[in-house]
């Protein structure tokens, strides 16, 4: 038995898909590295002054909690919004570009919540924003771009 014949254009397409996902993952890791570095700097600057008692009566912290929750919920339902707004891609390359835009937008929403928490930590010196920073960071790490997600998002979009 001979292996199936794969045309040169199909080989190029497979290579393009791998390269595109690699670029998307590099963007993802750069974003995570930036958030982690900023968080480490914030913790380094305010570690000795952080109050370990959560303060729910500080309006800045309440606003932070609200925006972090909104960011996490919005990033979770983005796939539904994405399918309603974006048209079905014509080919694989345009589908990959739309997937990358989807991922970057979702990551930016989560990153916004994390960075807001870091800044609120600097301002308030309270443990609660640190907790929300960690939650946002873990959620951002959980949102790793994958080929399976790309396929499921593209398949779901066609329905």
Secondary structure, DSSP 8 states (H G I E B T S, - for coil): -------HHHHHHHHHHHHHHHHHHHHHHHHHHHHHHHHHHHHHHHTTT-BSS--SS-HHHHHHHHHHHHHHHHHHHHHHHHHHHS---SSHHHHHHHHHHHHHHHHHHHHHHHHHHHHHHHHH-BHHHHHHHHHHHHHHHHT---HHHHHHHHHHHH-
